[in-house]
C-alpha cells in the first residue's frame, strides 16, 4: 500500500487533468445532451488506465450507453463491482455559478464544476485506484468490474431490466457505490442502504380556460383549490401519511441498526440554527435520524397554477400541476404505493385528479453485520485517516436495488464528496483532499477485499 499511496500523491495533478477532460463534457440526461460523447470519453479514460472498457446498449427509450469495464487476474478469488453514473443534473440557474458550470475551476482547494462530485469525480477515484495498483504491482489484488449508468439523474429507467438480463456479466462478490456527501461532521461514511423513491406528477383541471375571478367567481371550479383540497387528505394532523395501507409493511430498525443510528453525530440545535428553523417537521417523538433513514415521506416538490408574477391578476386557474416525491423504506414497493395513492384519490372523491409516475427506485439495504463491512470500514480508515460514521440507511435514493435485490450482491456506499459539495446546485464542488483520499480509500479497499 505504501507504494500505491506514493504513486497516488505523485500523480494527483495528472489525475485531476484527466478528470477535467470528462468534466468539460456536458452529459445532461434530462435533455440527453452530451451523454453519448461523455460515455466515449470515459471509455477512453478507462482504457488508458489499463481497464478493458466498452459501451453496452441498455435498450429502453434512449437505448443509453452504459459504460462497462473489467480487469481481472487468474490468481484473484474475489470480484468487486463498482457502480457510478456518467450523467449530471442540468446546471441552471447559470447566473448563480461563480465560474462556468462545465469549466473545471480550482478555488480554495476545491474543484468547481457540474459533475465534479456527482458523480464523475467520485467514480474516477475507483478508476485511478486500479491504475495505481497496476502501475506499482502489475495487477490488481481482486477482479474489478465497472457499471457506469448514463441515466441515474433521471431515475435509471432502463437499469433494473438490463441488469436482470445480464446477471452473469455483472456477477460479483460485493459492490461499492461512491456518491453523495460525507457526514456533516466532516467524517467519511460507510453506508449500508438507501431509501427508495417515487417521483409523480399530479394534475387537476377546471374549465377549458382561465377565467375572470369576478365575472365567473363562485360557480366556476378552481383547479388550484382542487389540488389543495386533495393534498389536505394525504396527511393526518400529527404529520403521518393518511393513505390507507401506506405504512403497513415497513420494516422497523433492528436493535443493531438503532444502536448504530444513535451513535451517529448530530447536533439538533446547530442544525435548526443553520436552516433558520425553530423546530423540525412532525411527527413529534421520532428522532431526526430515524425520520431520515427508517420512515417514509410524502413531499410536495413544487406547485404551478394560475398567475404567480409581479403584481396581481384576478384569475380562476383552469389547470394546476404539482410534483411530488415519496421516499420509500424497506418492504415498500413503488408500484404498490403508487396504486395506493390512486385508490386514495378515488376513495376521497378525487377521481378527476390525474397521476403520472415519472420514475422510481426500490429501497434496498445490506445487513449491517455483513462480513464484508469491516473490510470497507478499514479501507476508509486507511484512506482518510479517520474513523468513519456507520450509516444503516441513507435518506436519499439511487438504483442500489438493481444490485442488492436483482443481482443479490451485497453493496456498500462510500461517499467521497465533501459535506458541502452542492450536488444538484450551482457551484457544485469536490475538494482536492477528498479526491485524493477517495483514491486512497478505493486502493485500500482492493487490498482489504483480497485479504
One Martini backbone bead per residue (centre of mass of N, CA, C, O) as a GRO file, in nm:
protein
  451
    1UNK     BB    1   0.055   0.064  -0.017
    2UNK     BB    2   0.285   0.267  -0.014
    3UNK     BB    3   0.328   0.272  -0.322
    4UNK     BB    4   0.043   0.352  -0.403
    5UNK     BB    5   0.023   0.615  -0.240
    6UNK     BB    6   0.266   0.747  -0.377
    7UNK     BB    7   0.149   0.749  -0.664
    8UNK     BB    8  -0.092   0.926  -0.607
    9UNK     BB    9   0.063   1.181  -0.516
   10UNK     BB   10   0.245   1.208  -0.779
   11UNK     BB   11  -0.045   1.200  -0.977
   12UNK     BB   12  -0.275   1.401  -0.900
   13UNK     BB   13  -0.259   1.617  -1.123
   14UNK     BB   14  -0.313   1.424  -1.358
   15UNK     BB   15  -0.584   1.314  -1.261
   16UNK     BB   16  -0.727   1.587  -1.284
   17UNK     BB   17  -0.683   1.640  -1.583
   18UNK     BB   18  -0.845   1.384  -1.671
   19UNK     BB   19  -1.108   1.466  -1.536
   20UNK     BB   20  -1.154   1.738  -1.691
   21UNK     BB   21  -1.229   1.613  -1.962
   22UNK     BB   22  -1.502   1.497  -1.854
   23UNK     BB   23  -1.623   1.758  -1.726
   24UNK     BB   24  -1.644   1.931  -1.996
   25UNK     BB   25  -1.861   1.719  -2.060
   26UNK     BB   26  -2.166   1.721  -2.113
   27UNK     BB   27  -2.436   1.505  -1.929
   28UNK     BB   28  -2.765   1.561  -1.977
   29UNK     BB   29  -3.028   1.351  -1.935
   30UNK     BB   30  -3.283   1.536  -1.939
   31UNK     BB   31  -3.172   1.626  -2.254
   32UNK     BB   32  -2.964   1.452  -2.394
   33UNK     BB   33  -2.667   1.598  -2.334
   34UNK     BB   34  -2.363   1.441  -2.404
   35UNK     BB   35  -2.372   1.136  -2.322
   36UNK     BB   36  -2.229   0.991  -2.551
   37UNK     BB   37  -1.960   1.149  -2.539
   38UNK     BB   38  -1.893   1.074  -2.246
   39UNK     BB   39  -1.874   0.769  -2.276
   40UNK     BB   40  -1.629   0.778  -2.465
   41UNK     BB   41  -1.434   0.920  -2.265
   42UNK     BB   42  -1.446   0.703  -2.042
   43UNK     BB   43  -1.340   0.468  -2.203
   44UNK     BB   44  -1.064   0.597  -2.259
   45UNK     BB   45  -0.978   0.636  -1.961
   46UNK     BB   46  -0.987   0.332  -1.891
   47UNK     BB   47  -0.789   0.227  -2.103
   48UNK     BB   48  -0.548   0.405  -2.005
   49UNK     BB   49  -0.561   0.249  -1.713
   50UNK     BB   50  -0.611  -0.078  -1.801
   51UNK     BB   51  -0.914  -0.106  -1.887
   52UNK     BB   52  -1.168  -0.298  -2.001
   53UNK     BB   53  -1.374  -0.112  -2.231
   54UNK     BB   54  -1.736  -0.051  -2.291
   55UNK     BB   55  -2.035  -0.026  -2.470
   56UNK     BB   56  -2.374  -0.064  -2.356
   57UNK     BB   57  -2.692  -0.136  -2.459
   58UNK     BB   58  -3.006  -0.095  -2.275
   59UNK     BB   59  -3.237   0.026  -2.398
   60UNK     BB   60  -3.515   0.172  -2.443
   61UNK     BB   61  -3.571   0.492  -2.531
   62UNK     BB   62  -3.241   0.560  -2.553
   63UNK     BB   63  -3.028   0.341  -2.556
   64UNK     BB   64  -2.809   0.362  -2.352
   65UNK     BB   65  -2.458   0.416  -2.244
   66UNK     BB   66  -2.314   0.177  -2.084
   67UNK     BB   67  -2.029   0.152  -1.884
   68UNK     BB   68  -1.797  -0.114  -1.925
   69UNK     BB   69  -1.567  -0.272  -1.693
   70UNK     BB   70  -1.253  -0.482  -1.687
   71UNK     BB   71  -1.046  -0.657  -1.437
   72UNK     BB   72  -0.810  -0.937  -1.422
   73UNK     BB   73  -0.695  -1.240  -1.240
   74UNK     BB   74  -0.629  -1.573  -1.191
   75UNK     BB   75  -0.556  -1.534  -0.868
   76UNK     BB   76  -0.832  -1.429  -0.819
   77UNK     BB   77  -1.130  -1.471  -0.592
   78UNK     BB   78  -1.244  -1.174  -0.626
   79UNK     BB   79  -1.527  -0.941  -0.686
   80UNK     BB   80  -1.572  -0.602  -0.786
   81UNK     BB   81  -1.845  -0.371  -0.799
   82UNK     BB   82  -1.878  -0.062  -0.976
   83UNK     BB   83  -2.083   0.210  -0.913
   84UNK     BB   84  -2.202   0.464  -1.147
   85UNK     BB   85  -2.226   0.798  -1.309
   86UNK     BB   86  -2.225   1.010  -1.613
   87UNK     BB   87  -2.448   1.185  -1.532
   88UNK     BB   88  -2.618   1.506  -1.502
   89UNK     BB   89  -2.728   1.792  -1.399
   90UNK     BB   90  -2.857   2.068  -1.453
   91UNK     BB   91  -2.709   2.400  -1.419
   92UNK     BB   92  -2.940   2.549  -1.336
   93UNK     BB   93  -2.864   2.855  -1.259
   94UNK     BB   94  -2.616   3.023  -1.425
   95UNK     BB   95  -2.592   3.299  -1.245
   96UNK     BB   96  -2.499   3.122  -0.974
   97UNK     BB   97  -2.224   3.096  -1.085
   98UNK     BB   98  -1.874   3.162  -1.045
   99UNK     BB   99  -1.841   2.956  -1.282
  100UNK     BB  100  -1.842   2.766  -1.530
  101UNK     BB  101  -2.002   2.454  -1.515
  102UNK     BB  102  -1.791   2.323  -1.761
  103UNK     BB  103  -1.534   2.461  -1.600
  104UNK     BB  104  -1.278   2.371  -1.438
  105UNK     BB  105  -1.224   2.510  -1.103
  106UNK     BB  106  -0.978   2.632  -0.880
  107UNK     BB  107  -1.081   2.685  -0.532
  108UNK     BB  108  -0.986   2.645  -0.224
  109UNK     BB  109  -0.926   2.329  -0.284
  110UNK     BB  110  -1.139   2.317  -0.532
  111UNK     BB  111  -1.367   2.162  -0.759
  112UNK     BB  112  -1.548   2.344  -1.002
  113UNK     BB  113  -1.826   2.147  -1.121
  114UNK     BB  114  -2.024   1.974  -1.307
  115UNK     BB  115  -1.964   1.644  -1.166
  116UNK     BB  116  -1.735   1.643  -0.955
  117UNK     BB  117  -1.924   1.481  -0.734
  118UNK     BB  118  -2.185   1.426  -0.947
  119UNK     BB  119  -1.987   1.149  -1.028
  120UNK     BB  120  -1.705   1.166  -1.161
  121UNK     BB  121  -1.500   1.207  -0.926
  122UNK     BB  122  -1.579   0.940  -0.773
  123UNK     BB  123  -1.536   0.715  -0.993
  124UNK     BB  124  -1.241   0.802  -1.053
  125UNK     BB  125  -1.115   0.684  -0.798
  126UNK     BB  126  -1.136   0.386  -0.883
  127UNK     BB  127  -0.979   0.404  -1.144
  128UNK     BB  128  -0.706   0.515  -1.010
  129UNK     BB  129  -0.661   0.277  -0.824
  130UNK     BB  130  -0.614   0.068  -1.042
  131UNK     BB  131  -0.380   0.212  -1.183
  132UNK     BB  132  -0.189   0.211  -0.936
  133UNK     BB  133  -0.164  -0.094  -0.906
  134UNK     BB  134  -0.055  -0.153  -1.188
  135UNK     BB  135   0.201   0.020  -1.169
  136UNK     BB  136   0.323  -0.116  -0.897
  137UNK     BB  137   0.222  -0.454  -0.954
  138UNK     BB  138   0.065  -0.544  -1.239
  139UNK     BB  139  -0.193  -0.570  -1.044
  140UNK     BB  140  -0.487  -0.673  -0.902
  141UNK     BB  141  -0.620  -0.832  -0.608
  142UNK     BB  142  -0.894  -0.785  -0.761
  143UNK     BB  143  -1.162  -0.801  -0.929
  144UNK     BB  144  -1.301  -0.555  -1.169
  145UNK     BB  145  -1.614  -0.384  -1.208
  146UNK     BB  146  -1.797  -0.163  -1.428
  147UNK     BB  147  -2.102   0.049  -1.365
  148UNK     BB  148  -2.204   0.311  -1.586
  149UNK     BB  149  -2.461   0.527  -1.568
  150UNK     BB  150  -2.671   0.734  -1.797
  151UNK     BB  151  -2.965   0.760  -1.588
  152UNK     BB  152  -2.971   0.850  -1.283
  153UNK     BB  153  -3.099   1.153  -1.299
  154UNK     BB  154  -3.379   0.988  -1.429
  155UNK     BB  155  -3.411   0.691  -1.268
  156UNK     BB  156  -3.307   0.442  -1.418
  157UNK     BB  157  -3.519   0.293  -1.633
  158UNK     BB  158  -3.310   0.049  -1.755
  159UNK     BB  159  -3.140  -0.106  -1.537
  160UNK     BB  160  -3.298  -0.340  -1.407
  161UNK     BB  161  -3.349  -0.504  -1.672
  162UNK     BB  162  -3.054  -0.517  -1.768
  163UNK     BB  163  -2.943  -0.672  -1.525
  164UNK     BB  164  -3.135  -0.918  -1.549
  165UNK     BB  165  -3.011  -0.992  -1.845
  166UNK     BB  166  -2.689  -0.962  -1.699
  167UNK     BB  167  -2.587  -1.130  -1.450
  168UNK     BB  168  -2.309  -1.252  -1.527
  169UNK     BB  169  -2.157  -0.992  -1.602
  170UNK     BB  170  -2.224  -0.866  -1.288
  171UNK     BB  171  -2.083  -1.059  -1.126
  172UNK     BB  172  -2.029  -1.056  -0.762
  173UNK     BB  173  -1.937  -1.030  -0.424
  174UNK     BB  174  -1.919  -0.707  -0.435
  175UNK     BB  175  -2.025  -0.362  -0.380
  176UNK     BB  176  -1.979  -0.012  -0.495
  177UNK     BB  177  -2.066   0.330  -0.390
  178UNK     BB  178  -1.978   0.670  -0.498
  179UNK     BB  179  -2.187   0.910  -0.339
  180UNK     BB  180  -2.211   1.195  -0.219
  181UNK     BB  181  -2.185   1.297   0.102
  182UNK     BB  182  -2.054   1.334   0.378
  183UNK     BB  183  -2.053   1.408   0.682
  184UNK     BB  184  -2.125   1.693   0.861
  185UNK     BB  185  -1.862   1.648   1.046
  186UNK     BB  186  -1.638   1.538   0.808
  187UNK     BB  187  -1.677   1.249   0.805
  188UNK     BB  188  -1.675   0.957   0.691
  189UNK     BB  189  -1.861   0.692   0.520
  190UNK     BB  190  -2.068   0.397   0.590
  191UNK     BB  191  -2.316   0.257   0.382
  192UNK     BB  192  -2.603   0.012   0.368
  193UNK     BB  193  -2.830   0.212   0.242
  194UNK     BB  194  -3.159   0.303   0.090
  195UNK     BB  195  -3.398   0.480  -0.023
  196UNK     BB  196  -3.670   0.512  -0.198
  197UNK     BB  197  -3.864   0.628  -0.500
  198UNK     BB  198  -4.129   0.857  -0.602
  199UNK     BB  199  -4.213   1.020  -0.909
  200UNK     BB  200  -4.478   1.268  -0.937
  201UNK     BB  201  -4.755   1.379  -1.129
  202UNK     BB  202  -5.008   1.628  -1.058
  203UNK     BB  203  -5.351   1.681  -1.187
  204UNK     BB  204  -5.577   1.960  -1.246
  205UNK     BB  205  -5.915   2.049  -1.359
  206UNK     BB  206  -6.128   2.275  -1.515
  207UNK     BB  207  -6.171   2.467  -1.728
  208UNK     BB  208  -6.080   2.553  -2.069
  209UNK     BB  209  -6.009   2.826  -1.904
  210UNK     BB  210  -5.925   3.106  -1.790
  211UNK     BB  211  -6.089   3.320  -1.538
  212UNK     BB  212  -6.267   3.562  -1.411
  213UNK     BB  213  -6.306   3.615  -1.062
  214UNK     BB  214  -6.572   3.791  -1.092
  215UNK     BB  215  -6.752   3.690  -1.335
  216UNK     BB  216  -6.692   3.363  -1.223
  217UNK     BB  217  -6.708   3.375  -0.926
  218UNK     BB  218  -6.825   3.051  -0.772
  219UNK     BB  219  -6.919   2.843  -1.007
  220UNK     BB  220  -6.625   2.807  -1.071
  221UNK     BB  221  -6.375   2.601  -1.085
  222UNK     BB  222  -6.063   2.542  -0.901
  223UNK     BB  223  -5.770   2.383  -0.958
  224UNK     BB  224  -5.605   2.466  -0.711
  225UNK     BB  225  -5.813   2.383  -0.495
  226UNK     BB  226  -5.829   2.088  -0.577
  227UNK     BB  227  -5.537   2.022  -0.501
  228UNK     BB  228  -5.546   2.117  -0.206
  229UNK     BB  229  -5.773   1.929  -0.115
  230UNK     BB  230  -5.621   1.672  -0.173
  231UNK     BB  231  -5.367   1.717   0.005
  232UNK     BB  232  -5.534   1.730   0.279
  233UNK     BB  233  -5.576   1.399   0.274
  234UNK     BB  234  -5.262   1.288   0.312
  235UNK     BB  235  -5.261   1.420   0.612
  236UNK     BB  236  -5.228   1.421   0.931
  237UNK     BB  237  -5.205   1.609   1.216
  238UNK     BB  238  -4.922   1.447   1.299
  239UNK     BB  239  -4.782   1.393   0.989
  240UNK     BB  240  -4.897   1.148   0.886
  241UNK     BB  241  -4.983   0.921   0.651
  242UNK     BB  242  -5.326   0.859   0.508
  243UNK     BB  243  -5.273   0.622   0.340
  244UNK     BB  244  -5.391   0.325   0.289
  245UNK     BB  245  -5.129   0.102   0.373
  246UNK     BB  246  -4.856   0.258   0.354
  247UNK     BB  247  -4.717   0.139   0.655
  248UNK     BB  248  -4.763  -0.173   0.703
  249UNK     BB  249  -4.463  -0.302   0.588
  250UNK     BB  250  -4.258  -0.167   0.745
  251UNK     BB  251  -3.937  -0.166   0.862
  252UNK     BB  252  -3.785  -0.200   1.151
  253UNK     BB  253  -3.533  -0.140   1.337
  254UNK     BB  254  -3.282  -0.281   1.463
  255UNK     BB  255  -3.084  -0.287   1.730
  256UNK     BB  256  -2.824  -0.234   1.567
  257UNK     BB  257  -2.929   0.001   1.396
  258UNK     BB  258  -3.009   0.184   1.633
  259UNK     BB  259  -2.728   0.206   1.758
  260UNK     BB  260  -2.595   0.327   1.509
  261UNK     BB  261  -2.777   0.576   1.490
  262UNK     BB  262  -2.715   0.690   1.785
  263UNK     BB  263  -2.393   0.726   1.707
  264UNK     BB  264  -2.451   0.957   1.540
  265UNK     BB  265  -2.367   1.266   1.453
  266UNK     BB  266  -2.585   1.524   1.618
  267UNK     BB  267  -2.697   1.872   1.608
  268UNK     BB  268  -2.992   2.012   1.653
  269UNK     BB  269  -2.946   2.318   1.708
  270UNK     BB  270  -2.750   2.365   1.472
  271UNK     BB  271  -2.946   2.282   1.246
  272UNK     BB  272  -3.166   2.489   1.301
  273UNK     BB  273  -2.985   2.738   1.265
  274UNK     BB  274  -2.884   2.688   0.974
  275UNK     BB  275  -3.212   2.684   0.865
  276UNK     BB  276  -3.401   2.882   1.030
  277UNK     BB  277  -3.522   2.718   1.281
  278UNK     BB  278  -3.738   2.589   1.560
  279UNK     BB  279  -3.840   2.323   1.405
  280UNK     BB  280  -3.942   2.021   1.318
  281UNK     BB  281  -4.113   1.804   1.159
  282UNK     BB  282  -4.351   1.602   1.167
  283UNK     BB  283  -4.344   1.376   1.391
  284UNK     BB  284  -4.338   1.346   1.711
  285UNK     BB  285  -4.100   1.134   1.876
  286UNK     BB  286  -3.902   1.145   1.627
  287UNK     BB  287  -3.610   1.128   1.510
  288UNK     BB  288  -3.420   1.256   1.273
  289UNK     BB  289  -3.276   0.988   1.179
  290UNK     BB  290  -3.530   0.813   1.154
  291UNK     BB  291  -3.666   0.982   0.936
  292UNK     BB  292  -3.435   0.949   0.723
  293UNK     BB  293  -3.407   0.612   0.731
  294UNK     BB  294  -3.713   0.468   0.847
  295UNK     BB  295  -3.902   0.680   0.700
  296UNK     BB  296  -4.148   0.785   0.520
  297UNK     BB  297  -4.246   1.011   0.249
  298UNK     BB  298  -4.433   1.323   0.155
  299UNK     BB  299  -4.348   1.542  -0.111
  300UNK     BB  300  -4.366   1.880  -0.210
  301UNK     BB  301  -4.186   2.027  -0.469
  302UNK     BB  302  -4.426   2.160  -0.657
  303UNK     BB  303  -4.633   2.443  -0.779
  304UNK     BB  304  -4.865   2.504  -1.062
  305UNK     BB  305  -5.071   2.809  -1.100
  306UNK     BB  306  -5.169   3.048  -1.267
  307UNK     BB  307  -5.055   3.344  -1.102
  308UNK     BB  308  -4.694   3.453  -1.000
  309UNK     BB  309  -4.638   3.738  -1.051
  310UNK     BB  310  -4.629   4.053  -1.067
  311UNK     BB  311  -4.868   4.147  -0.889
  312UNK     BB  312  -5.195   4.121  -1.035
  313UNK     BB  313  -5.436   3.840  -1.116
  314UNK     BB  314  -5.775   3.785  -1.167
  315UNK     BB  315  -5.792   3.433  -1.148
  316UNK     BB  316  -5.914   3.118  -1.267
  317UNK     BB  317  -5.777   2.828  -1.267
  318UNK     BB  318  -5.765   2.552  -1.505
  319UNK     BB  319  -5.477   2.469  -1.391
  320UNK     BB  320  -5.293   2.206  -1.204
  321UNK     BB  321  -4.956   2.142  -1.074
  322UNK     BB  322  -4.759   1.869  -0.928
  323UNK     BB  323  -4.468   1.773  -0.749
  324UNK     BB  324  -4.382   1.450  -0.619
  325UNK     BB  325  -4.230   1.272  -0.339
  326UNK     BB  326  -4.163   0.926  -0.236
  327UNK     BB  327  -4.023   0.784   0.034
  328UNK     BB  328  -3.879   0.461   0.075
  329UNK     BB  329  -3.890   0.167   0.259
  330UNK     BB  330  -3.865  -0.121   0.366
  331UNK     BB  331  -4.125  -0.311   0.194
  332UNK     BB  332  -4.162  -0.099  -0.027
  333UNK     BB  333  -4.348  -0.061  -0.328
  334UNK     BB  334  -4.384   0.150  -0.583
  335UNK     BB  335  -4.640   0.037  -0.724
  336UNK     BB  336  -4.813   0.001  -0.470
  337UNK     BB  337  -4.806   0.299  -0.375
  338UNK     BB  338  -4.927   0.424  -0.627
  339UNK     BB  339  -5.196   0.271  -0.612
  340UNK     BB  340  -5.278   0.382  -0.331
  341UNK     BB  341  -5.297   0.677  -0.419
  342UNK     BB  342  -5.522   0.641  -0.630
  343UNK     BB  343  -5.731   0.510  -0.438
  344UNK     BB  344  -5.748   0.749  -0.247
  345UNK     BB  345  -5.864   0.951  -0.447
  346UNK     BB  346  -6.125   0.796  -0.503
  347UNK     BB  347  -6.228   0.765  -0.205
  348UNK     BB  348  -6.227   1.107  -0.185
  349UNK     BB  349  -6.338   1.223  -0.475
  350UNK     BB  350  -6.061   1.224  -0.697
  351UNK     BB  351  -6.096   1.101  -1.000
  352UNK     BB  352  -5.989   1.365  -1.169
  353UNK     BB  353  -5.719   1.309  -1.085
  354UNK     BB  354  -5.390   1.311  -1.213
  355UNK     BB  355  -5.137   1.051  -1.275
  356UNK     BB  356  -4.767   1.046  -1.304
  357UNK     BB  357  -4.513   0.821  -1.344
  358UNK     BB  358  -4.180   0.900  -1.377
  359UNK     BB  359  -4.017   0.751  -1.132
  360UNK     BB  360  -3.813   0.480  -0.972
  361UNK     BB  361  -3.708   0.335  -0.652
  362UNK     BB  362  -3.590   0.096  -0.464
  363UNK     BB  363  -3.529  -0.023  -0.175
  364UNK     BB  364  -3.213  -0.087   0.010
  365UNK     BB  365  -3.010  -0.343   0.199
  366UNK     BB  366  -2.735  -0.410   0.401
  367UNK     BB  367  -2.623  -0.579   0.639
  368UNK     BB  368  -2.449  -0.458   0.919
  369UNK     BB  369  -2.318  -0.771   0.969
  370UNK     BB  370  -2.149  -0.799   0.735
  371UNK     BB  371  -1.839  -0.931   0.665
  372UNK     BB  372  -1.746  -0.679   0.471
  373UNK     BB  373  -1.766  -0.425   0.652
  374UNK     BB  374  -1.475  -0.417   0.778
  375UNK     BB  375  -1.330  -0.363   0.507
  376UNK     BB  376  -1.451  -0.084   0.451
  377UNK     BB  377  -1.373   0.050   0.716
  378UNK     BB  378  -1.064   0.011   0.685
  379UNK     BB  379  -1.030   0.164   0.419
  380UNK     BB  380  -1.113   0.439   0.532
  381UNK     BB  381  -0.898   0.465   0.747
  382UNK     BB  382  -0.659   0.460   0.541
  383UNK     BB  383  -0.755   0.690   0.340
  384UNK     BB  384  -0.849   0.924   0.573
  385UNK     BB  385  -0.762   0.884   0.884
  386UNK     BB  386  -1.059   0.792   0.984
  387UNK     BB  387  -1.349   0.744   1.148
  388UNK     BB  388  -1.632   0.618   1.049
  389UNK     BB  389  -1.958   0.659   0.971
  390UNK     BB  390  -2.234   0.458   1.048
  391UNK     BB  391  -2.497   0.381   0.801
  392UNK     BB  392  -2.779   0.206   0.759
  393UNK     BB  393  -2.940   0.457   0.602
  394UNK     BB  394  -3.010   0.652   0.352
  395UNK     BB  395  -3.225   0.907   0.243
  396UNK     BB  396  -3.163   0.861  -0.029
  397UNK     BB  397  -3.153   0.781  -0.393
  398UNK     BB  398  -3.079   0.474  -0.572
  399UNK     BB  399  -3.004   0.180  -0.781
  400UNK     BB  400  -2.927  -0.052  -0.561
  401UNK     BB  401  -3.147  -0.276  -0.618
  402UNK     BB  402  -3.016  -0.388  -0.882
  403UNK     BB  403  -2.796  -0.525  -0.695
  404UNK     BB  404  -2.916  -0.632  -0.426
  405UNK     BB  405  -3.185  -0.769  -0.552
  406UNK     BB  406  -3.124  -0.882  -0.839
  407UNK     BB  407  -2.821  -0.997  -0.786
  408UNK     BB  408  -2.748  -1.038  -0.471
  409UNK     BB  409  -2.547  -0.800  -0.392
  410UNK     BB  410  -2.352  -0.665  -0.183
  411UNK     BB  411  -2.368  -0.313  -0.067
  412UNK     BB  412  -2.159  -0.019  -0.051
  413UNK     BB  413  -2.129   0.315   0.074
  414UNK     BB  414  -1.868   0.565  -0.038
  415UNK     BB  415  -1.845   0.877   0.028
  416UNK     BB  416  -1.629   1.150  -0.119
  417UNK     BB  417  -1.781   1.395  -0.056
  418UNK     BB  418  -1.819   1.680   0.060
  419UNK     BB  419  -2.064   1.809   0.260
  420UNK     BB  420  -2.042   2.088   0.057
  421UNK     BB  421  -2.087   2.004  -0.268
  422UNK     BB  422  -2.354   2.095  -0.423
  423UNK     BB  423  -2.544   1.896  -0.524
  424UNK     BB  424  -2.765   2.015  -0.776
  425UNK     BB  425  -2.602   2.286  -0.765
  426UNK     BB  426  -2.451   2.554  -0.756
  427UNK     BB  427  -2.119   2.511  -0.711
  428UNK     BB  428  -2.014   2.250  -0.756
  429UNK     BB  429  -1.796   2.034  -0.548
  430UNK     BB  430  -1.447   1.910  -0.499
  431UNK     BB  431  -1.219   1.821  -0.296
  432UNK     BB  432  -0.893   1.739  -0.323
  433UNK     BB  433  -0.876   1.571  -0.063
  434UNK     BB  434  -1.110   1.381  -0.136
  435UNK     BB  435  -0.994   1.272  -0.396
  436UNK     BB  436  -0.742   1.151  -0.273
  437UNK     BB  437  -0.883   0.977  -0.043
  438UNK     BB  438  -1.056   0.816  -0.238
  439UNK     BB  439  -0.830   0.669  -0.384
  440UNK     BB  440  -0.707   0.542  -0.132
  441UNK     BB  441  -0.958   0.383  -0.048
  442UNK     BB  442  -0.989   0.215  -0.306
  443UNK     BB  443  -0.710   0.083  -0.281
  444UNK     BB  444  -0.753  -0.043   0.001
  445UNK     BB  445  -1.001  -0.216  -0.073
  446UNK     BB  446  -0.859  -0.417  -0.257
  447UNK     BB  447  -0.687  -0.535  -0.028
  448UNK     BB  448  -0.912  -0.612   0.174
  449UNK     BB  449  -1.071  -0.811  -0.025
  450UNK     BB  450  -0.812  -1.008  -0.051
  451UNK     BB  451  -0.790  -1.117   0.258
   0.00000   0.00000   0.00000
